[in-house]
Amino acid sequence: MLFIIGIFIFVGVLETVTPYLSRKTTVFGVSIPEPYVQHQQLQLFKKHYSMFVGSIAAAFLLGQILLLLTSIQEEKFVLLSFIFLCVMFLLSAALSMSYHIKIKKLKKQENWEAHVKTVYVTDLSLRDRDEVLSPIFFALPIIITLALITFTYMNYNAIPDVFATHWNAAGEADGWTEKTWISVIVMPLILLGTQISLFIISFGMKSAKIQLSAQAKEASANRELTQRKYGSWYLAAINYNMTILFVVLHYTTVILKDQTAPYFFPLFIVSMIVSLGGLILFNWKLSKSNERFDDLHTNETASADDRYWKWGIVYINKNDPSLLVEKKYGIGWTVNMANKWSYIILLVIFLPILLVIFI
């Protein structure tokens, strides 16, 4: 239960500081002309958001600590923690959308775009400095999972008619599933869907457009290259991390038929540490490379693409061949919903889950 609290603290802190992790030229999903990035009202919006979300996270954290003092059952504690987390996400999403609308209104009222000169900034040489990992790194886990599925079916007759699928913190089985041709490969199927998606994303990261600022070109270039490099490393780490966890879990319970595995929980803890630790490192590297606009020399600003974004969240641009684009709010990438490959990614992620639910 303490581990769950640790995750909640991390998520709460991340949600609180998200406005300060985004590019300076995008605030709550709205493109800001570079001469206005230090606008006082924008700084107040960020500050008020962080104070509100931080207060909510602190209140829910206090509630979790009080629940621990009541000797609550672990299942109820996990459920309530999940509810707290969902409520925090909903409140932060509602607040960010509120500020998104306010900033668009402010931008229109003060007519920012009429007072700046829009320029197009490119640097083709940046591709030579790009250190995104090759898709080959994302192909090996797929081969491992396909081999695991094949090996499972080769040993299908040796698998018990009922096998363990859930364990408590002590590694003791407390949930079972009847053997079918689908149920014996549920975990590898979900893993395979994730791996294929990451493999496609690795191609998208290679071809994703690089967005540069007009008055902080080199700084924005460093930020882009840093995000692409460490972002690909982080996705690769998640890929191999999940592969090890799922393969060990599947092999031990389905193939070896061992329903008591005390090493599952420690393995899960290590997996979460790698995932969260990698995300912390990625955020730290990105925050160090963020642009600074302390000294603006002209009224120039890089061209914006707000017309292709819905609510600052969904990107739809038929004229852009990119599969991935940098998020307008927060860190990381999102898919171009006008690119057919984005739907393939969604399909391979959710199809195994749908198979588990309906078959």
Secondary structure, DSSP 8 states (H G I E B T S, - for coil): -HHHHHHHHHHHHHHHHHHHHS-TTEETTEE--GGGTT-HHHHHHHHHHHHHHHHHHHHHHHHHHHHHHTT--HHHHHHHHHHHHHHHHHHHHHHHHHHHHHHHHHHHHTTGGGGSEEE----GGGGGG-----THHHHHHHHHHHHHHHHHHHTGGGS-SEEEEEE-TTSBEEEEEE--TTGGGHHHHHHHHHHHHHHHHHHHHHH------SSSHHHHHHHHHHHHHHHHHHHHHHHHHHHHHHHHHHIIIIIS---B-TTHHHHHHHHHHHHHHHHHHHHHHHHHT----SS--SSEEE---GGGEETTTEE--TT---SEEE-SSSSSEEEBTTSHHHHHHHHHHHHHHHHHHH-
